[in-house]
Amino acid sequence: MARQGEAVYTAQGCHGCHTIGKAGTPIATDLTRIGTKYSEGYLRSWLADPSRQKPTAHMPRIALTDAEIQALAAYLGSLR
């Protein structure tokens, strides 16, 4: 599931705003160790609707299927 999520991360261009390690653009949160900070469940909720979790969020709501959200949350949750 995490590998599928990594593919979603790449396909959606998340690296255009986020970094993982030294790859990406440091505009938004560094996701290198995001899995140590948030649970996979929280990440799923965030990905479904960022402004619902944090009304002042700059991250836009991205058109993702439920399967893509689950996979991407699994990938991000694995980053430790």
trRosetta pair geometry for C-beta under 8 A, 3 or more apart (Angstrom, degrees):
i j d omega theta_ij theta_ji phi_ij phi_ji
1 4 5.7 -54 -156 35 36 113
1 5 6.4 38 147 -20 66 106
1 70 6.9 -69 -165 134 123 93
1 71 5.4 -142 -175 -118 75 68
1 74 4.1 -19 123 113 110 173
1 75 7.7 -136 126 -46 70 70
2 5 5.3 -54 -150 37 36 116
2 6 6.5 43 150 -25 66 98
2 71 7.6 168 -99 -168 17 68
2 74 4.8 -122 -78 130 63 98
2 75 4.5 127 -156 -92 67 59
2 77 7.8 -115 -101 62 104 83
2 78 4.5 23 -124 -11 142 153
3 6 5.5 -46 -150 29 35 114
3 7 6.8 37 149 -18 62 101
3 75 7.6 157 -40 -92 11 104
4 7 5.6 -53 -157 34 36 114
4 8 6.6 38 145 -20 66 102
4 71 3.9 -80 105 -148 105 136
4 74 7.6 41 60 63 93 129
4 75 7.6 -136 74 -49 54 113
5 8 5.4 -48 -148 34 38 113
5 9 6.3 47 150 -24 66 100
5 70 7.9 -114 -79 110 107 47
5 71 3.9 -170 -69 149 74 71
5 72 4.4 157 -147 -93 94 27
5 73 6.9 -121 -120 38 140 34
5 74 4.9 -171 -30 65 145 85
5 75 2.7 -158 106 -19 124 115
5 76 6.9 -115 161 -11 137 69
5 78 7.9 142 67 15 140 118
6 9 5.4 -46 -150 30 34 118
6 10 6.6 31 152 -14 63 104
6 75 4.9 172 -52 -131 63 138
7 10 5.8 -56 -150 39 32 109
7 11 6.0 28 155 -17 68 112
7 71 7.7 -31 52 146 90 137
8 11 5.7 -57 -137 42 30 109
8 12 5.8 20 165 -12 66 114
8 64 7.2 60 -169 -134 130 119
8 68 4.9 146 -124 -158 141 91
8 71 5.5 124 -9 96 137 116
8 72 4.6 -93 91 -71 137 99
8 75 7.3 -174 48 8 102 146
9 12 6.5 -64 -142 42 18 102
9 14 4.7 -66 -161 33 71 134
9 15 7.2 79 154 -37 91 86
9 20 8.0 26 166 -19 149 145
9 72 6.1 138 -59 -129 79 94
9 75 6.1 -125 -29 111 125 154
9 76 7.8 143 -81 -60 126 87
10 13 7.8 31 173 -69 31 33
10 14 7.6 -60 -62 30 21 92
10 15 7.1 13 -113 -8 55 119
12 62 6.1 48 -161 -178 133 148
12 64 7.4 -18 -92 -84 143 106
12 72 7.9 2 10 -99 145 140
13 16 4.6 15 160 -13 96 122
14 17 6.8 -72 -173 46 49 87
14 18 5.3 -20 157 36 88 119
14 24 7.7 -35 116 -125 70 126
14 31 7.9 6 147 -5 124 157
15 18 6.3 -80 -109 68 33 73
15 19 7.5 65 -144 -102 72 38
15 20 7.4 -73 -102 13 92 95
15 23 6.2 -42 -140 141 127 92
15 24 3.9 -124 -154 -109 78 87
15 25 6.6 102 154 6 61 80
16 24 7.6 -74 -15 -156 14 81
16 25 5.7 -5 -177 25 30 131
16 27 7.8 -15 134 23 58 132
17 24 7.7 -27 75 178 27 109
17 25 5.9 -36 -98 78 15 105
17 27 4.5 -76 -146 65 68 115
17 28 4.2 33 153 7 104 117
17 59 7.7 156 112 -107 157 86
18 24 5.3 -44 102 177 49 150
18 25 7.4 46 35 60 20 66
18 27 7.7 -71 -56 54 36 78
18 28 5.2 -46 -76 74 73 103
18 29 6.2 -9 -119 75 100 65
18 30 7.1 143 -164 -117 77 25
18 31 4.9 33 174 -12 129 116
19 22 7.1 -31 -169 -152 118 14
19 23 6.5 152 -152 81 72 42
19 24 3.7 -175 -103 71 51 117
19 25 6.8 -155 -63 55 83 20
19 26 5.2 -8 -26 -80 128 74
19 30 5.0 -25 65 -123 100 77
19 31 6.8 175 79 26 44 77
19 32 6.8 -14 113 -44 85 95
20 23 5.8 -17 64 65 75 96
20 24 6.0 90 13 -15 64 134
20 30 7.7 142 -87 -173 35 67
20 31 5.1 -39 -82 78 85 97
20 32 5.4 143 -148 -87 51 59
20 79 6.6 -97 -137 -127 113 142
21 32 5.7 124 -53 -112 42 108
26 30 6.8 -5 -124 -76 91 91
28 58 6.9 -156 -107 82 109 118
28 59 6.7 78 -139 -76 151 96
29 34 7.3 83 137 -93 123 116
30 33 8.0 24 119 25 97 75
31 34 4.4 -29 -154 -25 68 129
31 76 6.2 -73 -169 -134 121 96
31 79 6.0 42 148 100 83 168
32 79 6.3 -163 167 171 25 120
33 36 4.8 -19 165 21 97 118
33 37 6.9 94 118 -17 82 99
33 79 6.1 -147 -111 136 21 88
33 80 5.9 48 -143 -152 76 28
34 37 5.7 -67 -156 40 43 109
34 38 6.1 -22 169 32 81 104
34 43 7.4 96 140 -97 117 125
34 76 5.2 -41 90 -179 131 95
34 77 7.8 -76 104 -83 89 30
34 79 5.2 39 40 78 82 123
35 38 7.2 -77 -121 61 26 67
35 40 7.8 13 -132 -68 89 75
35 76 6.2 167 -65 141 85 54
35 77 4.5 97 -120 -173 103 32
35 78 5.6 -149 -77 46 160 10
35 79 4.5 149 -6 60 109 58
35 80 4.8 -71 80 -64 116 76
36 80 5.1 107 -53 -134 95 77
38 42 4.4 -117 -173 84 103 129
38 43 5.4 122 118 -55 123 87
38 46 7.4 2 174 -13 158 142
38 76 7.9 -9 74 132 113 114
38 77 7.6 -98 96 -101 79 75
39 42 4.7 99 56 5 80 100
39 43 7.0 -143 97 -4 44 87
39 77 7.1 13 176 -121 35 115
40 43 5.5 -55 -148 38 34 114
40 44 6.4 41 151 -24 66 100
40 73 5.0 99 -167 150 77 104
40 74 6.3 31 -139 -91 127 48
40 76 7.8 143 -117 77 67 85
40 77 3.8 -7 -85 -81 89 155
41 44 5.7 -48 -151 29 32 113
41 45 6.7 29 152 -14 63 103
41 73 7.8 80 -70 177 14 142
42 45 5.7 -56 -153 37 35 110
42 46 6.2 36 150 -21 68 106
42 53 7.7 98 -170 -131 81 139
43 46 5.5 -51 -144 36 33 115
43 47 6.2 31 158 -18 66 107
43 72 7.7 -144 149 115 113 80
43 73 4.0 148 104 -136 109 89
43 76 5.1 -180 -155 85 150 129
43 77 5.8 -143 20 -58 151 91
44 47 6.0 -59 -147 39 27 107
44 48 6.4 30 154 -24 63 108
44 69 5.6 84 -146 151 76 105
44 70 6.5 18 -113 -95 116 53
44 73 4.2 -14 -67 -77 72 163
45 48 5.7 -55 -149 32 30 114
45 49 7.4 -49 174 47 61 77
45 52 7.4 -109 170 90 91 114
45 53 5.8 118 125 -75 102 118
46 49 7.9 -121 -165 67 21 39
46 50 5.6 35 -173 -102 70 68
46 53 5.0 -31 -101 -2 69 163
47 50 7.5 22 -97 -59 18 81
47 62 7.3 -48 -168 49 76 108
47 64 6.3 -33 158 49 107 153
47 69 4.8 163 105 -139 126 90
47 72 5.8 142 -124 91 160 127
47 73 6.0 -126 6 -63 140 94
48 52 7.5 -35 96 40 91 135
48 61 8.0 -10 143 -143 35 99
48 64 7.7 -108 -100 65 48 111
48 69 5.7 40 -70 -136 78 151
49 52 3.9 44 111 4 117 120
49 53 7.1 147 96 -12 70 83
49 61 5.5 -4 -122 -111 60 118
50 53 5.9 -63 -158 38 38 106
50 54 6.6 -37 168 47 74 89
50 57 4.2 -144 145 128 106 159
50 59 4.3 -161 -119 82 176 107
50 60 7.3 100 36 102 131 8
50 61 6.3 -155 22 -79 87 64
51 54 6.9 -82 -132 77 32 52
51 55 5.7 47 -173 -128 78 39
51 57 5.1 -139 -85 46 55 110
51 61 6.8 -66 9 -50 102 102
53 57 6.9 55 70 -45 88 142
54 57 4.3 104 84 -52 99 99
64 68 4.1 -131 -170 92 97 123
64 69 5.0 123 117 -58 127 81
64 72 6.9 -56 -153 5 155 142
65 68 4.6 98 50 5 77 102
65 69 7.0 -137 94 -5 42 85
66 69 5.6 -53 -149 35 33 114
66 70 6.4 33 153 -19 65 105
67 70 5.8 -53 -148 36 31 111
67 71 6.3 28 155 -16 65 108
68 71 5.8 -56 -144 40 31 109
68 72 6.0 28 159 -16 67 110
69 72 6.0 -57 -140 41 26 107
69 73 6.1 27 158 -18 63 110
70 73 5.9 -57 -145 38 26 110
70 74 6.4 29 154 -22 62 106
71 74 5.6 -53 -150 33 31 113
71 75 6.5 31 152 -18 64 104
72 75 5.6 -51 -149 36 34 113
72 76 6.2 28 155 -13 67 107
73 76 5.8 -55 -140 43 31 107
73 77 5.8 34 157 -22 64 111
74 77 5.7 -57 -143 39 26 113
74 78 6.5 28 155 -24 61 107
75 78 5.8 -60 -155 30 29 111
75 79 7.2 35 149 -32 61 98
76 79 5.7 -44 -160 13 40 116
